[in-house]
Amino acid sequence: MSILNLALQGVALKREDMKELIKSIKITQEFLENRISRLSLHDLKFKITSPAIETEIDSLFESILTAESQLTINDTTLVELRKFHKLKEFIDTHCQIRQYSFQIKKCNNSECTICLPVELPIEVFDELHFLPDTEPSIADSNHYKDFTSIYETQTSENFRPSKAGQLEADNLPQGIFNNNRVREFVECDFCGKIRCIYSIVFIRQSLSCDSPIESGYYSNRLKKPPICYYCGKNNSLVEATDDLLHGYQSVYPLCSNCQLLGHSFHTWGKKKVGELTRKRKRE
């Protein structure tokens, strides 16, 4: 994305008078296409593709219906899509979602009712994997690792340029993000997670839909239902073990779905051995 920003330095945009939306933004689209098409990386020019047309969108939607027949074309947000369990299961088992990409791969499972049989030679198909996320080079942190060194490995978006170095605004009053200052909660329209509002005015700007639930949700004095620390849902919560409950000051809720995805109970404040012994004696 930083390369694309080079094409937009010093650019001011102004659309035409809006008589029809598509015609109104056409000139702006052509201008941006012209700027970006001048860019190159490793002597390769950037390619500009046209957006999907209506018939292509309808065709794609018809394919999605094989995974979830109850879906409608107006169900577009994560909050709405999470209601469709069959679609969610397909995404969890066949897809990789990232901020700037969405990848789908056949499962080659004979019991799958969605995927068609693999046509490639099986040895070729087995070598196909999701595209990896970028990771900084160990030798030089100003560069990324070579593609071949991270292909077929498990990566994450932790090093995504737009995610790295997200800091709170410097001009906020000191101590504003204190758990005792939580006054209300809001729900993200996109991911459905609960976020804290501090003193009615402030909310953390560094949060994204990838961020877990804030600790302030659990430790303030407002009445609220227990929700999963990772996804914000309050159904199918897993019961924490006695060792965890006795060993830490706070054990945040975890749902069975996030546990299946590899998450474990998030804890805070490990208790000292002496404190644990006194607690057990009282019991």
NORFENVEN-V563637 format. One record per backbone hydrogen bond with DSSP energy under -0.5 kcal/mol. CO is the residue of the C=O (numbers start at 0). NH is the residue of the N-H. E is the energy in kcal/mol with one decimal. If there is no record, write none. Layout:
CO,NH,E + CO,NH,E
//
This chain:
0,4,-1.7 + 1,5,-0.7 + 2,5,-1.0 + 2,6,-0.7 + 3,6,-1.0 + 3,7,-0.5 + 4,7,-0.9 + 5,8,-0.9 + 7,10,-1.7 + 16,18,-1.3 + 19,23,-2.5 + 20,24,-1.8 + 21,25,-0.8 + 22,26,-0.6 + 23,15,-1.2 + 24,28,-2.5 + 25,29,-2.5 + 26,30,-2.1 + 27,31,-2.4 + 28,32,-2.6 + 29,33,-2.1 + 30,34,-2.0 + 31,35,-2.6 + 32,36,-2.2 + 34,37,-1.0 + 35,38,-1.7 + 38,45,-2.2 + 40,43,-1.3 + 42,44,-0.5 + 43,40,-2.3 + 46,48,-0.5 + 52,56,-2.1 + 53,57,-2.4 + 54,58,-2.1 + 55,59,-2.2 + 56,60,-2.3 + 57,61,-2.0 + 58,62,-1.5 + 59,63,-1.9 + 60,64,-1.6 + 62,65,-1.2 + 63,66,-1.8 + 63,67,-1.6 + 67,70,-1.2 + 71,74,-1.7 + 73,75,-1.2 + 76,80,-2.5 + 77,81,-2.0 + 79,82,-1.3 + 80,83,-1.7 + 82,84,-1.0 + 83,87,-2.2 + 84,88,-2.4 + 85,89,-2.0 + 86,90,-2.5 + 87,91,-2.5 + 88,92,-1.6 + 89,93,-2.3 + 90,94,-1.6 + 93,104,-2.5 + 95,102,-2.4 + 100,97,-2.8 + 102,95,-2.1 + 107,109,-0.6 + 108,111,-1.8 + 120,123,-1.2 + 120,124,-2.4 + 121,125,-2.3 + 123,126,-1.1 + 124,127,-1.7 + 134,144,-3.1 + 139,136,-0.7 + 139,142,-1.9 + 142,136,-3.3 + 145,148,-1.1 + 145,149,-0.8 + 146,149,-1.1 + 146,150,-1.6 + 149,152,-1.9 + 152,154,-0.6 + 155,158,-0.5 + 156,159,-2.0 + 159,162,-1.9 + 159,163,-2.3 + 162,165,-1.0 + 164,166,-0.6 + 168,171,-0.9 + 172,175,-1.5 + 174,177,-0.6 + 175,177,-1.2 + 177,180,-2.2 + 178,181,-1.2 + 180,198,-2.8 + 183,196,-2.8 + 185,194,-3.0 + 187,191,-1.4 + 189,77,-0.9 + 189,78,-1.0 + 192,187,-2.6 + 194,185,-2.4 + 195,197,-0.5 + 196,182,-2.8 + 196,183,-1.3 + 196,198,-0.5 + 197,200,-1.0 + 197,201,-2.4 + 201,197,-3.4 + 203,206,-0.6 + 207,210,-1.5 + 213,216,-1.5 + 213,217,-0.5 + 214,217,-0.9 + 214,218,-1.6 + 215,219,-0.9 + 227,231,-1.6 + 228,212,-3.0 + 232,227,-3.2 + 235,255,-2.7 + 240,244,-2.2 + 241,245,-2.7 + 242,246,-1.6 + 243,247,-1.4 + 246,270,-2.8 + 249,267,-2.1 + 252,228,-2.7 + 253,237,-3.6 + 254,258,-1.8 + 255,259,-1.9 + 256,260,-1.3 + 257,262,-2.4 + 258,261,-1.4 + 265,251,-2.8 + 267,248,-0.7 + 267,249,-2.1 + 268,248,-2.4 + 271,275,-2.1 + 272,276,-2.2 + 273,277,-2.1 + 274,278,-1.8 + 275,279,-2.3 + 276,280,-1.9 + 277,281,-1.8 + 278,282,-1.5
//
